[in-house]
Amino acid sequence: FFFNDTATTEIYTLSLHDALPIWSLFKYFNQFSDADRNGLDVLILDEAHRIRETSAGRFTPARFRTGRSQVDELMAAARVPVFLLDENQVVKPGEMGTVREIEEHALGLGARVQRISLDSYFRCGGSEAYLEWVDRLLGLEPGGPLGWCGDPAFDVRIADSPYEMERILRERLEAGYGARMAAGYCWPWSDPRSDGTLVPDVVIGDWTRPWNVRGERAVGGSPPAALWATDPAGFGQVGCVYTAQGFEYDWNGVIIGPDLVWRDDRWVLIRSANKDPNFRSRATVSDPQFDRLIRNVYKVLLTRGMMGTLIYSADAETRAVLQSLTSRALLGGALLSHP
């Protein structure tokens, strides 16, 4: 059975066989292609919206290139597979983890399916108001953007500049809190220089910062991608959605790039402003798919903070709209009616 994870939580792959070494309890989705059928009692799949069509990759041995679906491998591996997912966090073409896909496959196998909607929140200080505000802002839920009326559990601010955002986040960091900046993938991502320094690819006016390290090795004192969110040396690098997804930090800075701008009464997606190689081809990612994936990207980025989020848009008109939505003078309600 599976959970419809509207409230993302930290859950781990679990085995009830005590004899197994601890490292075997944690695996990636693509590591079950040769698993014994029902070899586990329970398999808990966090971030299940990221399930792919198949587990085959560039280095997959030929004997495992069977075309078998990844969801079938995962369901076969345990007597009770549990899928934790949020369809609004699908951020990459080829990710197949939807309620419909999982449910249809399970029913086709004759399995009993039970849906459970999680109605309490760990991320974003447990603020249901903020999570609704983000979904309505991005048009992921109907009704149009809401004015932010405040929540004692969570702080939302619009920064006037990336300098202001970084200054506030640094103050939080120096006070002992976790703090990171992340951005939409709207700038090139260079390899490190030969001297081990990172190229400051993210450029907004005269403010420049590097992306986080792309690989799994530290570079010039900057942590590898997997440790960017937790290593103190990660501050000062800009994270992208592929680095930030699945992590939380106390204070969250989000740069909305020029691929998502507000014009008149609605969001406009600027495909040419996005530099993500996964979205380059219209043959594999149509314009409607691009629209949905980019909204999901910003949903993920905007929901990493535990105590507060600072938002900066590189587009002045969009920034003004965000400032109007978060003015403390607002009384709430839908201020803009179109997604």
C-alpha positions in Angstrom: 0.0 0.0 0.0 1.1 3.6 -0.2 0.8 7.0 1.5 -0.2 10.1 -0.5 2.5 12.3 1.1 1.1 15.8 1.1 3.2 16.3 4.2 6.7 15.3 3.4 8.5 13.5 6.2 11.8 11.8 6.8 11.3 8.0 6.5 13.9 5.3 5.9 14.0 2.0 4.0 13.3 -0.6 6.7 13.9 -4.3 7.0 12.7 -6.4 9.9 15.5 -8.9 9.6 17.8 -8.0 12.5 20.6 -10.1 11.1 21.2 -7.7 8.1 24.0 -5.2 8.5 22.9 -1.6 9.0 24.2 -0.4 5.7 21.8 -2.8 3.9 18.8 -0.9 5.3 19.4 2.1 3.1 19.2 1.7 -0.7 18.3 3.6 -3.9 15.2 2.7 -5.9 17.4 1.2 -8.7 19.0 -1.3 -6.4 16.2 -3.8 -6.3 16.4 -5.2 -9.8 17.8 -8.5 -8.5 16.1 -8.5 -5.1 14.5 -11.7 -3.8 10.7 -11.7 -4.2 9.2 -10.8 -0.8 12.7 -10.8 0.6 11.8 -7.9 2.9 8.8 -7.7 5.2 8.4 -3.9 4.8 10.0 -1.5 2.3 9.4 2.2 3.0 10.1 4.3 -0.1 10.7 8.0 0.7 10.4 10.5 -2.1 8.5 7.9 -4.1 7.5 10.6 -6.7 11.0 10.2 -8.0 10.5 6.5 -9.1 11.7 6.1 -12.7 10.3 4.0 -15.6 13.1 1.4 -15.3 16.2 1.0 -13.1 18.5 0.6 -16.1 21.2 3.3 -16.5 24.4 3.8 -18.4 26.4 1.3 -16.3 23.7 -1.4 -15.8 24.9 -4.9 -16.7 23.2 -6.3 -19.8 21.5 -9.1 -17.7 19.5 -6.5 -15.8 18.3 -4.6 -18.9 15.1 -6.4 -19.0 12.7 -3.5 -19.5 11.0 -4.4 -16.2 9.4 -1.4 -14.6 11.0 0.0 -11.5 7.7 0.1 -9.6 7.3 -3.7 -10.3 10.7 -4.4 -8.9 9.9 -2.4 -5.7 6.6 -4.0 -5.2 8.1 -7.5 -5.6 10.8 -6.9 -3.1 8.6 -6.7 0.0 5.4 -8.1 1.4 4.3 -4.6 2.3 5.8 -1.8 0.2 5.0 1.7 1.5 5.2 4.6 -1.0 5.6 8.2 0.4 5.0 10.7 -2.3 3.9 14.2 -3.2 3.1 14.5 -6.9 3.9 18.3 -6.7 7.5 17.3 -6.1 8.1 15.6 -9.5 10.9 17.8 -10.9 12.5 15.8 -13.7 11.3 14.2 -16.9 11.1 10.5 -16.5 10.0 10.5 -12.9 6.9 8.2 -12.8 5.9 8.1 -9.1 2.3 9.1 -9.2 -0.7 7.8 -7.2 -2.3 6.6 -10.4 0.8 4.7 -11.7 1.4 3.0 -8.4 -2.2 2.1 -7.7 -2.9 0.7 -11.1 0.2 -1.5 -11.0 -0.7 -2.8 -7.5 -4.2 -3.6 -8.5 -3.0 -5.3 -11.7 -1.0 -7.6 -9.4 -4.0 -8.3 -7.3 -2.6 -6.5 -4.3 -4.8 -4.6 -1.8 -4.2 -0.9 -1.9 -4.7 1.5 1.0 -4.4 5.2 0.7 -3.5 7.3 3.7 -3.3 11.1 3.5 -0.9 12.6 6.0 -2.5 15.6 7.7 0.2 16.9 9.9 3.4 18.6 8.8 7.0 18.4 9.9 8.6 20.7 7.3 8.1 24.5 7.3 7.5 24.6 11.1 4.3 22.5 10.7 2.7 25.6 9.0 -0.3 24.4 7.0 -0.9 28.0 6.1 2.5 28.4 4.4 2.2 25.1 2.5 -1.2 26.2 1.2 0.2 29.6 0.4 3.0 28.1 -1.7 0.7 25.7 -3.6 -1.8 28.6 -4.3 1.0 30.9 -5.3 2.4 28.5 -7.9 -1.0 27.5 -9.2 -0.6 23.9 -8.0 -3.9 24.3 -6.2 -6.9 26.2 -7.5 -8.1 29.5 -6.4 -5.2 31.9 -7.2 -2.5 33.3 -4.9 -3.3 34.3 -1.3 -2.1 37.1 0.7 0.3 35.9 3.4 -1.3 36.8 6.8 1.5 35.4 8.9 2.0 32.4 11.1 3.8 32.3 14.4 5.3 29.0 13.4 6.9 30.3 10.2 8.4 33.5 8.9 8.1 34.6 5.3 10.0 37.6 3.8 10.7 39.0 0.4 14.3 40.2 0.0 15.0 43.4 -2.0 18.3 42.0 -3.3 20.4 38.9 -3.1 22.8 40.9 -0.9 20.0 41.4 1.6 19.0 37.7 1.5 22.5 36.5 2.0 23.1 39.0 4.9 20.0 37.9 6.8 20.8 34.2 6.2 24.4 34.8 7.4 23.1 36.4 10.6 20.9 33.3 11.2 23.9 31.1 10.6 26.1 33.0 13.0 23.3 32.7 15.6 23.6 29.0 15.4 20.9 28.1 12.9 21.2 26.3 9.6 20.8 28.5 6.5 21.2 27.9 2.8 20.4 29.6 -0.5 19.0 27.8 -3.5 17.8 28.9 -6.9 16.0 27.9 -10.1 18.4 26.4 -12.7 18.7 29.6 -14.7 22.4 30.1 -14.9 25.1 27.9 -16.5 26.9 25.4 -14.2 30.7 25.3 -14.9 33.2 22.7 -13.8 35.6 23.8 -11.1 38.7 25.7 -12.2 42.0 23.8 -12.3 43.0 25.4 -9.0 40.0 23.9 -7.2 37.9 27.0 -7.0 34.3 27.2 -8.0 33.1 29.5 -10.8 30.6 32.1 -9.7 28.0 31.2 -12.3 25.0 32.7 -10.5 25.1 36.3 -11.5 22.5 38.9 -10.5 23.7 42.4 -11.2 27.1 42.6 -9.4 26.2 39.8 -7.0 27.9 36.5 -7.9 28.1 33.1 -6.2 28.9 29.6 -7.4 26.6 26.7 -7.6 27.2 23.9 -5.1 29.7 21.2 -6.0 28.2 19.0 -8.6 29.9 15.7 -7.8 30.5 13.5 -4.9 33.9 14.8 -3.9 34.8 18.0 -2.0 36.4 20.7 -4.1 38.6 23.3 -2.6 37.0 23.2 0.8 33.4 23.1 -0.6 31.5 20.0 0.4 30.3 17.4 -2.1 26.7 17.7 -3.3 25.3 15.2 -0.8 26.7 17.3 2.1 25.9 20.8 0.8 22.8 21.1 3.0 24.5 19.9 6.2 28.2 20.8 6.0 28.9 24.3 7.4 31.1 24.9 4.4 28.0 24.7 2.1 27.0 28.2 3.0 27.9 30.7 0.2 27.2 28.3 -2.6 23.8 28.3 -4.3 22.0 25.0 -4.2 19.8 23.7 -7.0 16.7 21.5 -6.8 18.6 18.3 -7.3 20.8 19.1 -4.3 18.1 20.6 -2.0 15.3 18.0 -2.5 15.0 15.7 0.4 16.8 18.1 2.9 15.7 20.8 5.3 17.5 23.6 7.0 16.3 26.2 9.5 16.4 29.2 7.2 15.8 29.0 3.5 16.7 31.5 0.9 15.1 31.0 -2.6 16.0 32.9 -5.7 13.3 32.7 -8.3 15.0 33.0 -11.6 13.9 34.6 -14.9 12.3 31.3 -16.0 9.2 32.1 -13.9 7.9 35.6 -14.0 4.5 37.3 -13.2 2.9 39.3 -16.0 -0.4 41.1 -15.7 -2.5 38.4 -13.8 -0.7 35.2 -14.3 2.6 33.3 -14.3 4.6 33.2 -17.5 7.2 30.5 -18.1 10.3 31.6 -20.0 11.8 28.4 -21.3 14.8 30.1 -22.9 15.8 31.4 -19.4 16.2 27.9 -18.0 19.6 26.2 -18.3 18.7 22.7 -17.0 19.9 20.2 -19.6 17.1 17.9 -18.7 14.6 20.4 -20.2 16.5 21.3 -23.3 14.6 19.3 -25.8 10.9 19.9 -26.6 10.9 16.4 -28.1 11.2 14.9 -24.6 9.7 17.8 -22.5 6.7 19.6 -24.0 5.9 23.1 -23.1 3.0 22.0 -20.8 5.3 19.5 -19.1 7.9 22.2 -18.7 5.4 24.5 -17.1 4.3 21.9 -14.6 7.9 20.8 -13.8 9.2 24.3 -13.2 6.3 25.1 -10.8 7.1 21.8 -9.0 10.8 22.8 -8.8 9.9 26.1 -7.1 7.5 24.2 -4.8 10.4 22.0 -3.6 12.8 25.0 -3.2 10.2 27.0 -1.3 9.5 24.2 1.2 13.0 23.4 2.5 12.9 25.8 5.5 12.0 24.8 9.0 11.7 28.3 10.6 11.4 30.7 7.7 11.9 31.4 4.0 13.4 34.5 2.3 12.4 34.9 -1.3 14.0 37.0 -4.0 12.9 37.2 -7.6 15.4 38.3 -10.2 12.5 39.9 -12.1 11.4 43.3 -10.7 7.7 43.0 -11.6 7.5 39.6 -10.0 9.3 40.8 -6.9 6.7 43.6 -6.6 3.9 41.1 -6.8 5.5 39.0 -4.1 6.0 42.0 -1.9 2.3 42.9 -2.3 1.3 39.4 -1.3 3.4 39.4 1.9 2.6 42.9 3.1 1.4 42.8 6.7 -1.4 45.2 5.8 -3.1 42.4 3.8 -6.2 40.9 5.3 -5.9 37.7 3.4 -8.1 36.1 0.7 -7.3 35.5 -2.9 -5.8 38.6 -4.3 -5.0 37.4 -7.8 -7.4 35.1 -9.5 -5.4 33.4 -12.2 -2.8 30.7 -12.0 
